[in-house]
């Protein structure tokens, strides 16, 4: 920055501001969407994605596209909190062995530092940090590795939907982490 430059002009040209209404709308979208996943209401959760919506895990993970493929995968992995606690297993092993990953656990998604960028009349890019906590019946809490999430949200008939979600895990070995270690 040059000497005497007006800081307010610099920040206004480098940061696109969003309205408070838009910020609250996006927050409320996630406040409706993620509890559906936590409650394992998978069909309802997937209705918050576009029909061709995708979720991708990086690095070294997988990409699932479309509600049908996502539903099949989520039904196989999301489990039931009322079932016995799953054995110690990684996400990759659970997929390879076709076993549920979250049996016996209540999980919660925590978002922070949300940045919203309008990229068209009906399209938003949203980036945030996230962590997943898992609580077993005895009250023990464990965490998944932290992530950065990049979503593309689209407005269809006035409502927001997720078109794509890319979850970038902070640990390159995230998929091989032992799940809910004892």
Residue frames as a rotation matrix with the C-alpha (Angstrom) as fourth column:
UNK 1
0.589 0.808 0.000 0.00
0.808 -0.589 0.000 0.00
0.000 0.000 -1.000 0.00
UNK 2
-0.209 -0.663 0.719 1.32
0.596 -0.669 -0.444 3.42
0.776 0.336 0.535 -0.86
UNK 3
-0.761 -0.155 -0.630 1.83
0.625 -0.433 -0.649 6.05
-0.172 -0.888 0.427 1.77
UNK 4
-0.800 0.492 -0.343 -1.29
-0.398 -0.864 -0.309 8.07
-0.449 -0.111 0.887 2.38
UNK 5
-0.759 0.560 -0.332 -3.60
-0.069 0.438 0.896 5.54
0.647 0.703 -0.294 0.66
UNK 6
-0.223 0.798 0.559 -7.15
-0.964 -0.265 -0.008 5.51
0.142 -0.541 0.829 1.96
UNK 7
-0.936 -0.189 0.295 -7.59
-0.271 0.925 -0.266 2.16
-0.223 -0.329 -0.918 3.75
UNK 8
-0.135 0.966 0.222 -11.39
-0.166 0.199 -0.966 2.25
-0.977 -0.167 0.134 3.36
UNK 9
0.421 0.252 -0.871 -11.03
-0.870 -0.159 -0.467 2.49
-0.256 0.955 0.152 -0.43
UNK 10
-0.567 -0.712 -0.415 -8.57
-0.782 0.623 -0.002 -0.40
0.259 0.323 -0.910 -0.54
UNK 11
-0.852 0.239 0.465 -10.75
-0.095 0.804 -0.587 -2.72
-0.514 -0.544 -0.663 1.55
UNK 12
0.155 0.974 -0.167 -13.87
-0.395 -0.094 -0.914 -1.84
-0.905 0.208 0.370 -0.44
UNK 13
0.296 -0.071 -0.952 -12.21
-0.954 0.024 -0.299 -2.79
0.044 0.997 -0.061 -3.72
UNK 14
-0.653 -0.639 -0.406 -10.79
-0.619 0.759 -0.200 -6.08
0.436 0.120 -0.892 -2.42
UNK 15
-0.919 0.388 0.072 -13.73
0.237 0.689 -0.685 -7.35
-0.315 -0.612 -0.725 -0.33
UNK 16
-0.595 0.798 0.097 -17.18
-0.145 -0.225 0.964 -7.71
0.791 0.559 0.249 -1.82
UNK 17
-0.869 0.316 0.380 -19.65
-0.427 -0.093 -0.900 -7.01
-0.249 -0.944 0.216 0.94
UNK 18
-0.603 0.770 -0.209 -22.85
0.453 0.546 0.705 -8.98
0.657 0.330 -0.678 1.33
UNK 19
-0.129 0.641 0.756 -25.97
-0.573 -0.671 0.471 -7.64
0.809 -0.372 0.454 2.93
UNK 20
-0.734 -0.037 0.679 -26.91
-0.656 0.299 -0.693 -8.62
-0.177 -0.954 -0.244 6.45
UNK 21
0.336 0.935 0.112 -30.10
-0.820 0.349 -0.454 -10.15
-0.463 0.060 0.884 5.03
UNK 22
0.525 -0.201 -0.827 -28.13
-0.573 0.634 -0.519 -12.40
0.629 0.747 0.218 2.68
UNK 23
-0.589 -0.807 0.041 -25.71
-0.540 0.355 -0.763 -13.41
0.601 -0.472 -0.645 5.44
UNK 24
-0.475 0.507 0.719 -28.60
-0.721 0.245 -0.649 -14.33
-0.505 -0.826 0.249 7.75
UNK 25
0.576 0.717 -0.393 -30.37
-0.809 0.432 -0.399 -16.19
-0.117 0.548 0.828 4.92
UNK 26
0.112 -0.631 -0.768 -27.28
-0.477 0.644 -0.598 -18.34
0.872 0.433 -0.229 4.30
UNK 27
-0.809 -0.378 0.450 -26.85
-0.556 0.243 -0.795 -18.96
0.191 -0.893 -0.407 8.05
UNK 28
-0.076 0.884 0.461 -30.51
-0.804 0.219 -0.553 -20.01
-0.590 -0.413 0.694 8.28
UNK 29
0.506 0.168 -0.846 -30.09
-0.749 0.572 -0.335 -22.31
0.428 0.803 0.415 5.27
UNK 30
-0.416 -0.751 -0.513 -27.31
-0.296 0.645 -0.705 -24.21
0.860 -0.141 -0.491 7.06
UNK 31
-0.764 0.189 0.617 -29.25
-0.625 0.021 -0.780 -24.11
-0.160 -0.982 0.102 10.34
UNK 32
0.406 0.913 0.050 -32.04
-0.828 0.390 -0.403 -26.02
-0.387 0.122 0.914 8.54
UNK 33
0.483 -0.213 -0.849 -29.83
-0.654 0.557 -0.511 -28.25
0.582 0.803 0.129 6.37
UNK 34
-0.449 -0.865 -0.223 -27.26
-0.523 0.457 -0.719 -29.71
0.724 -0.206 -0.658 8.75
UNK 35
-0.484 0.320 0.815 -29.63
-0.763 0.302 -0.572 -30.81
-0.429 -0.898 0.098 11.57
UNK 36
0.651 0.693 -0.309 -31.38
-0.753 0.540 -0.376 -32.96
-0.094 0.478 0.873 8.94
UNK 37
0.199 -0.680 -0.705 -28.09
-0.382 0.609 -0.695 -34.82
0.902 0.408 -0.139 8.39
UNK 38
-0.721 -0.481 0.500 -27.42
-0.613 0.105 -0.783 -35.01
0.324 -0.871 -0.370 12.13
UNK 39
-0.123 0.788 0.604 -30.90
-0.784 0.296 -0.546 -36.51
-0.609 -0.540 0.581 12.63
UNK 40
-0.847 -0.315 0.429 -30.22
0.000 0.806 0.591 -38.92
-0.532 0.501 -0.683 9.74
UNK 41
0.380 0.925 -0.014 -33.20
0.155 -0.078 -0.985 -37.57
-0.912 0.372 -0.173 7.80
UNK 42
-0.499 -0.835 0.233 -31.28
0.330 0.066 0.942 -38.31
-0.802 0.547 0.242 4.64
UNK 43
-0.181 0.492 0.852 -34.01
0.981 0.025 0.194 -37.84
0.074 0.870 -0.487 2.04
UNK 44
0.836 0.514 -0.192 -34.93
0.538 -0.836 0.106 -34.47
-0.106 -0.192 -0.976 3.57
UNK 45
0.201 -0.856 -0.477 -31.25
0.095 -0.468 0.879 -33.47
-0.975 -0.222 -0.013 3.75
UNK 46
-0.610 -0.510 0.607 -30.78
0.590 0.219 0.777 -34.37
-0.529 0.832 0.168 0.09
UNK 47
0.348 0.789 0.506 -33.76
0.935 -0.333 -0.124 -32.23
0.070 0.516 -0.854 -0.87
UNK 48
0.741 -0.177 -0.648 -31.58
0.092 -0.929 0.359 -29.26
-0.665 -0.326 -0.672 0.18
UNK 49
-0.495 -0.869 -0.014 -29.20
-0.001 -0.015 1.000 -30.17
-0.869 0.495 0.007 -2.68
UNK 50
-0.014 0.431 -0.902 -29.91
-0.969 -0.230 -0.095 -29.78
-0.248 0.873 0.421 -6.37
UNK 51
0.888 0.435 0.149 -30.89
-0.378 0.875 -0.304 -33.02
-0.262 0.214 0.941 -8.13
UNK 52
0.715 -0.689 -0.123 -27.35
0.278 0.442 -0.853 -33.23
0.642 0.575 0.507 -9.59
UNK 53
0.724 -0.409 0.556 -25.68
-0.665 -0.629 0.402 -31.95
0.185 -0.661 -0.728 -6.40
UNK 54
0.433 -0.669 -0.605 -22.29
0.240 0.732 -0.638 -33.34
0.869 0.131 0.477 -5.42
UNK 55
0.862 -0.328 0.386 -20.18
-0.478 -0.275 0.834 -33.80
-0.167 -0.904 -0.394 -2.30
UNK 56
0.570 -0.761 -0.309 -16.44
0.122 0.451 -0.884 -34.37
0.812 0.466 0.350 -2.60
UNK 57
0.927 -0.376 -0.001 -13.84
-0.022 -0.055 0.998 -35.14
-0.375 -0.925 -0.059 0.07
UNK 58
0.580 -0.812 0.069 -10.21
0.053 -0.047 -0.998 -34.12
0.813 0.582 0.015 -0.52
UNK 59
-0.162 -0.553 -0.817 -7.41
-0.981 0.180 0.073 -35.11
0.107 0.814 -0.572 -0.41
UNK 60
-0.890 -0.370 -0.268 -7.53
-0.381 0.925 -0.013 -38.80
0.253 0.090 -0.963 -1.27
UNK 61
-0.540 0.762 0.358 -11.25
-0.283 0.236 -0.930 -39.13
-0.793 -0.603 0.088 -0.78
UNK 62
-0.640 0.450 0.622 -14.22
0.741 0.575 0.347 -39.61
-0.202 0.683 -0.702 -3.02
UNK 63
-0.831 0.459 -0.314 -16.80
-0.508 -0.856 0.094 -37.63
-0.226 0.238 0.945 -4.95
UNK 64
-0.574 0.751 0.326 -20.47
0.689 0.658 -0.302 -38.55
-0.442 0.051 -0.896 -5.01
UNK 65
-0.948 0.215 -0.235 -22.85
-0.307 -0.810 0.499 -36.98
-0.083 0.545 0.834 -7.52
UNK 66
-0.410 0.886 -0.216 -26.60
-0.364 0.058 0.930 -36.80
0.836 0.459 0.299 -7.65
UNK 67
-0.028 0.497 0.867 -29.17
-0.993 -0.113 0.033 -37.43
0.114 -0.860 0.497 -4.96
UNK 68
0.856 0.399 -0.330 -29.49
-0.390 0.916 0.095 -41.15
0.340 0.048 0.939 -5.74
UNK 69
0.199 -0.870 -0.452 -25.75
0.298 0.493 -0.817 -41.88
0.933 0.028 0.358 -5.38
UNK 70
-0.562 -0.386 0.732 -25.53
-0.489 -0.559 -0.670 -39.68
0.667 -0.734 0.125 -2.28
UNK 71
0.341 0.771 0.538 -28.52
-0.924 0.171 0.341 -41.41
0.171 -0.613 0.771 -0.66
UNK 72
0.788 -0.087 -0.610 -27.05
-0.001 0.990 -0.142 -44.88
0.616 0.112 0.780 -1.28
UNK 73
-0.229 -0.968 -0.106 -23.72
0.265 0.042 -0.963 -43.89
0.937 -0.249 0.246 0.29
UNK 74
-0.505 0.047 0.862 -25.26
-0.689 -0.624 -0.369 -42.02
0.520 -0.780 0.348 3.21
UNK 75
0.630 0.768 0.114 -27.64
-0.706 0.504 0.497 -44.85
0.324 -0.394 0.860 4.07
UNK 76
0.612 -0.467 -0.638 -24.65
0.308 0.884 -0.350 -47.20
0.728 0.018 0.685 4.19
UNK 77
-0.367 -0.930 -0.017 -22.44
0.454 -0.164 -0.876 -44.93
0.811 -0.329 0.483 6.37
UNK 78
-0.267 0.238 0.934 -24.62
-0.483 -0.871 0.084 -42.75
0.834 -0.429 0.347 8.58
UNK 79
-0.786 -0.162 -0.597 -25.71
0.301 0.744 -0.597 -45.52
0.541 -0.649 -0.536 10.91
UNK 80
0.363 0.931 0.046 -28.08
0.149 -0.107 0.983 -45.39
0.920 -0.350 -0.178 13.84
UNK 81
-0.321 -0.530 0.785 -27.34
-0.661 -0.468 -0.586 -43.80
0.678 -0.707 -0.201 17.22
UNK 82
0.450 0.595 0.666 -29.46
-0.890 0.355 0.285 -46.51
-0.067 -0.721 0.689 18.90
UNK 83
0.825 -0.237 -0.513 -27.29
0.029 0.924 -0.380 -49.37
0.564 0.299 0.770 17.60
UNK 84
0.712 -0.640 -0.290 -24.18
0.528 0.217 0.821 -50.52
-0.462 -0.738 0.492 19.47
UNK 85
0.527 -0.612 -0.589 -21.12
-0.524 -0.780 0.341 -48.34
-0.669 0.129 -0.732 19.06
UNK 86
0.916 -0.241 -0.319 -19.24
-0.208 0.394 -0.895 -49.15
0.342 0.887 0.311 15.88
UNK 87
0.600 -0.793 -0.107 -15.87
0.737 0.496 0.459 -50.87
-0.311 -0.354 0.882 16.25
UNK 88
0.195 -0.624 -0.757 -12.82
-0.181 -0.781 0.597 -48.70
-0.964 0.021 -0.265 15.84
UNK 89
0.137 -0.072 0.988 -12.62
0.899 0.429 -0.093 -48.15
-0.417 0.900 0.123 12.09
UNK 90
-0.725 -0.396 -0.563 -11.50
0.105 -0.872 0.478 -45.50
-0.681 0.288 0.674 9.64
UNK 91
0.196 0.797 -0.571 -13.74
-0.551 -0.392 -0.736 -43.88
-0.811 0.459 0.362 7.03
UNK 92
-0.217 -0.356 -0.909 -11.80
-0.967 0.207 0.149 -45.61
0.135 0.911 -0.389 4.26
UNK 93
-0.988 -0.154 0.021 -12.10
-0.155 0.967 -0.201 -49.04
0.011 -0.202 -0.979 5.94
UNK 94
-0.370 0.924 0.097 -15.82
-0.057 0.082 -0.995 -48.48
-0.927 -0.374 0.022 6.52
UNK 95
0.271 0.434 -0.859 -16.32
-0.867 -0.279 -0.414 -47.82
-0.419 0.857 0.300 2.81
UNK 96
-0.504 -0.559 -0.659 -14.18
-0.794 0.600 0.098 -50.81
0.340 0.573 -0.746 1.80
UNK 97
-0.994 0.105 -0.018 -16.00
0.101 0.881 -0.463 -53.14
-0.033 -0.462 -0.886 4.22
UNK 98
-0.469 0.863 0.189 -19.40
-0.065 -0.247 0.967 -51.55
0.881 0.441 0.172 3.50
UNK 99
-0.225 0.372 -0.900 -20.16
0.945 0.309 -0.109 -50.93
0.237 -0.875 -0.421 7.16
UNK 100
0.726 0.573 0.380 -21.85
0.409 -0.805 0.430 -48.07
0.552 -0.156 -0.819 8.93
UNK 101
-0.280 -0.929 0.244 -19.46
0.425 -0.347 -0.836 -45.48
0.861 -0.131 0.492 10.28
UNK 102
-0.646 0.053 0.762 -21.60
-0.482 -0.802 -0.352 -43.67
0.592 -0.595 0.544 12.82
UNK 103
0.264 0.722 -0.640 -23.52
0.229 0.597 0.769 -46.45
0.937 -0.349 -0.007 14.64
UNK 104
0.311 -0.050 -0.949 -23.85
0.927 0.236 0.292 -45.67
0.209 -0.970 0.120 18.34
UNK 105
-0.664 -0.652 -0.366 -22.93
0.700 -0.714 0.002 -42.02
-0.263 -0.255 0.930 17.89
UNK 106
0.720 0.681 -0.135 -24.61
0.595 -0.706 -0.385 -38.66
-0.358 0.197 -0.913 17.83
UNK 107
-0.395 -0.881 0.260 -22.69
0.903 -0.319 0.288 -36.34
-0.171 0.349 0.921 15.53
UNK 108
0.676 0.511 -0.531 -22.82
0.441 -0.858 -0.265 -32.58
-0.591 -0.055 -0.805 15.16
UNK 109
0.062 -0.594 0.802 -21.43
0.934 -0.249 -0.256 -30.23
0.352 0.765 0.540 12.53
UNK 110
0.452 -0.030 -0.892 -19.87
0.543 -0.784 0.301 -26.96
-0.708 -0.620 -0.338 13.68
UNK 111
0.312 -0.271 0.910 -19.24
0.862 -0.321 -0.392 -24.12
0.399 0.907 0.134 11.19
UNK 112
0.414 -0.244 -0.877 -17.21
0.482 -0.758 0.439 -20.94
-0.772 -0.605 -0.196 11.65
UNK 113
-0.380 -0.685 -0.622 -15.69
-0.059 -0.653 0.755 -18.06
-0.923 0.323 0.208 9.66
UNK 114
0.187 0.571 0.800 -18.24
0.799 0.385 -0.462 -18.09
-0.571 0.725 -0.384 6.88
UNK 115
-0.616 -0.352 -0.704 -17.32
-0.181 -0.807 0.562 -16.10
-0.767 0.474 0.433 3.78
UNK 116
0.259 0.800 0.541 -20.06
0.605 0.302 -0.737 -15.53
-0.753 0.518 -0.406 1.21
UNK 117
-0.691 -0.498 -0.524 -19.30
-0.138 -0.621 0.772 -14.40
-0.709 0.606 0.360 -2.33
UNK 118
0.518 0.855 0.032 -22.09
-0.056 0.072 -0.996 -13.71
-0.854 0.514 0.086 -4.82
UNK 119
-0.628 -0.768 0.127 -20.91
0.038 0.133 0.990 -14.92
-0.777 0.627 -0.054 -8.25
UNK 120
-0.860 0.458 0.224 -24.09
0.236 -0.032 0.971 -14.39
0.452 0.889 -0.081 -10.22
UNK 121
-0.374 0.793 0.481 -27.66
-0.684 -0.586 0.435 -13.36
0.626 -0.166 0.761 -9.77
UNK 122
0.675 0.725 0.137 -28.64
-0.660 0.511 0.550 -16.74
0.329 -0.462 0.824 -8.32
UNK 123
0.592 -0.552 -0.587 -25.29
0.428 0.833 -0.351 -18.27
0.683 -0.044 0.729 -7.31
UNK 124
0.724 -0.400 0.562 -23.17
-0.678 -0.561 0.475 -17.93
0.125 -0.725 -0.678 -4.18
UNK 125
0.066 -0.741 -0.668 -19.80
0.175 0.668 -0.724 -19.35
0.982 -0.069 0.174 -3.25
UNK 126
0.761 0.183 0.623 -19.61
-0.568 -0.277 0.775 -20.01
0.314 -0.943 -0.107 0.48
UNK 127
-0.041 -0.831 -0.555 -16.41
0.096 0.550 -0.830 -21.00
0.995 -0.087 0.057 2.29
UNK 128
0.576 0.207 0.791 -16.24
-0.738 -0.286 0.612 -21.92
0.353 -0.936 -0.011 5.96
UNK 129
-0.686 -0.721 -0.092 -14.25
-0.548 0.596 -0.587 -23.98
0.478 -0.352 -0.805 8.45
UNK 130
0.480 0.878 -0.004 -15.97
-0.703 0.387 0.597 -27.01
0.526 -0.284 0.802 9.94
UNK 131
-0.801 -0.582 0.144 -15.48
-0.560 0.640 -0.526 -29.70
0.214 -0.501 -0.838 12.53
UNK 132
0.220 0.840 -0.496 -17.55
-0.390 0.542 0.745 -32.78
0.894 0.030 0.447 13.34
UNK 133
-0.575 -0.310 0.757 -18.00
-0.818 0.200 -0.540 -33.89
0.016 -0.930 -0.368 16.93
UNK 134
-0.057 0.505 -0.861 -19.15
-0.205 0.838 0.505 -37.40
0.977 0.205 0.056 17.83
UNK 135
-0.409 0.018 0.912 -20.67
-0.910 -0.089 -0.406 -38.32
0.074 -0.996 0.053 21.20
UNK 136
-0.631 0.183 -0.754 -21.24
0.005 0.973 0.232 -41.90
0.776 0.143 -0.614 22.32
UNK 137
0.369 0.907 -0.203 -23.88
0.185 0.142 0.972 -43.11
0.911 -0.396 -0.115 24.79
UNK 138
0.255 -0.351 -0.901 -21.40
0.961 0.198 0.195 -42.82
0.110 -0.915 0.388 27.68
UNK 139
0.922 0.177 -0.344 -20.83
0.232 -0.965 0.125 -39.14
-0.309 -0.195 -0.931 26.85
UNK 140
-0.079 -0.997 -0.007 -17.33
0.476 -0.044 0.878 -39.50
-0.876 0.066 0.478 25.41
UNK 141
0.873 0.315 -0.373 -16.73
-0.111 -0.616 -0.780 -36.88
-0.475 0.722 -0.502 22.72
UNK 142
-0.185 -0.913 0.363 -14.28
0.578 0.198 0.791 -37.28
-0.795 0.356 0.492 19.84
UNK 143
0.405 0.254 -0.878 -13.66
-0.386 -0.823 -0.416 -35.18
-0.829 0.507 -0.235 16.74
UNK 144
0.685 -0.218 0.695 -13.05
0.710 0.416 -0.568 -35.68
-0.165 0.883 0.440 13.06
UNK 145
-0.476 -0.876 -0.073 -10.11
0.811 -0.470 0.348 -33.76
-0.339 0.106 0.935 11.55
UNK 146
0.025 0.448 -0.894 -10.89
0.067 -0.893 -0.446 -30.10
-0.997 -0.049 -0.052 10.87
UNK 147
-0.172 0.026 0.985 -11.87
0.947 0.279 0.158 -29.04
-0.270 0.960 -0.072 7.35
UNK 148
-0.677 0.164 -0.718 -12.41
-0.330 -0.939 0.096 -26.16
-0.658 0.302 0.690 4.98
UNK 149
-0.191 0.716 0.671 -15.67
0.733 0.559 -0.388 -26.46
-0.653 0.418 -0.632 3.07
UNK 150
-0.859 -0.013 -0.511 -16.40
-0.316 -0.773 0.551 -24.79
-0.402 0.635 0.660 -0.26
UNK 151
-0.216 0.881 0.421 -20.07
0.630 0.455 -0.629 -24.79
-0.746 0.130 -0.653 -1.24
UNK 152
-0.979 0.197 0.045 -21.81
-0.092 -0.633 0.769 -23.48
0.180 0.749 0.638 -4.31
UNK 153
-0.443 0.891 -0.103 -25.34
0.457 0.126 -0.880 -22.48
-0.771 -0.437 -0.463 -3.42
UNK 154
-0.923 0.245 0.297 -27.94
0.192 -0.377 0.906 -21.70
0.334 0.893 0.301 -6.05
UNK 155
-0.605 0.789 -0.111 -31.29
-0.323 -0.370 -0.871 -19.99
-0.728 -0.491 0.479 -5.73
UNK 156
-0.901 0.433 -0.007 -34.16
0.201 0.433 0.879 -21.83
0.383 0.790 -0.478 -7.40
UNK 157
0.029 0.992 0.125 -37.68
0.421 -0.125 0.898 -20.42
0.907 0.026 -0.421 -7.12
UNK 158
0.439 0.129 0.889 -36.50
-0.476 -0.806 0.352 -18.20
0.762 -0.577 -0.292 -4.26
UNK 159
0.946 -0.083 0.314 -34.96
-0.239 0.475 0.847 -21.00
-0.220 -0.876 0.429 -2.16
UNK 160
0.083 -0.987 -0.140 -31.28
-0.997 -0.082 -0.013 -21.87
0.002 0.140 -0.990 -1.65
UNK 161
0.992 0.076 0.098 -29.89
-0.072 0.996 -0.043 -25.31
-0.101 0.036 0.994 -2.59
UNK 162
0.115 -0.988 0.099 -26.40
-0.459 0.035 0.888 -26.78
-0.881 -0.147 -0.449 -2.47
UNK 163
0.810 0.061 -0.583 -25.12
-0.578 0.251 -0.777 -27.51
0.099 0.966 0.239 -5.98
UNK 164
0.400 -0.732 -0.552 -21.71
0.237 0.665 -0.709 -28.70
0.885 0.152 0.439 -4.85
UNK 165
0.877 -0.237 0.418 -19.75
-0.471 -0.260 0.843 -29.17
-0.091 -0.936 -0.340 -1.65
UNK 166
0.349 -0.847 -0.401 -15.99
0.111 0.462 -0.880 -29.77
0.930 0.263 0.256 -1.52
UNK 167
0.977 -0.062 0.203 -14.69
-0.206 -0.044 0.978 -30.76
-0.052 -0.997 -0.055 1.91
UNK 168
0.307 -0.941 -0.140 -10.92
-0.123 0.107 -0.987 -30.31
0.944 0.320 -0.083 2.17
UNK 169
0.918 0.022 -0.395 -9.61
0.357 0.387 0.850 -32.06
0.172 -0.922 0.348 5.25
UNK 170
0.713 -0.665 0.223 -6.71
-0.695 -0.712 0.098 -30.43
0.094 -0.225 -0.970 7.07
UNK 171
-0.029 -0.708 0.706 -5.05
-0.540 0.605 0.585 -33.81
-0.841 -0.365 -0.400 7.55
UNK 172
-0.253 -0.088 -0.964 -3.97
-0.949 0.215 0.229 -35.66
0.187 0.973 -0.138 4.39
UNK 173
-0.900 -0.113 -0.421 -4.56
-0.059 0.988 -0.139 -38.93
0.432 -0.100 -0.896 6.30
UNK 174
-0.537 0.737 0.409 -8.10
-0.835 -0.398 -0.380 -37.97
-0.117 -0.546 0.830 7.39
UNK 175
0.336 0.759 -0.558 -9.76
-0.824 0.524 0.216 -41.00
0.456 0.387 0.801 5.76
UNK 176
0.044 -0.413 -0.909 -7.43
0.105 0.907 -0.407 -43.38
0.993 -0.078 0.083 7.59
UNK 177
-0.624 -0.175 0.761 -7.93
-0.668 -0.387 -0.636 -41.88
0.405 -0.906 0.125 11.06
UNK 178
-0.785 0.373 -0.495 -9.37
0.507 0.845 -0.168 -44.41
0.355 -0.383 -0.853 13.49
UNK 179
-0.208 0.845 0.493 -12.96
-0.144 -0.524 0.839 -43.52
0.968 0.103 0.230 14.09
UNK 180
0.578 0.550 0.603 -14.02
-0.608 -0.203 0.767 -42.74
0.544 -0.810 0.217 17.66
UNK 181
-0.249 -0.768 -0.590 -10.94
-0.089 0.625 -0.775 -44.26
0.964 -0.140 -0.224 19.31
UNK 182
0.712 0.536 -0.453 -11.44
0.337 0.306 0.891 -45.84
0.616 -0.787 0.037 22.72
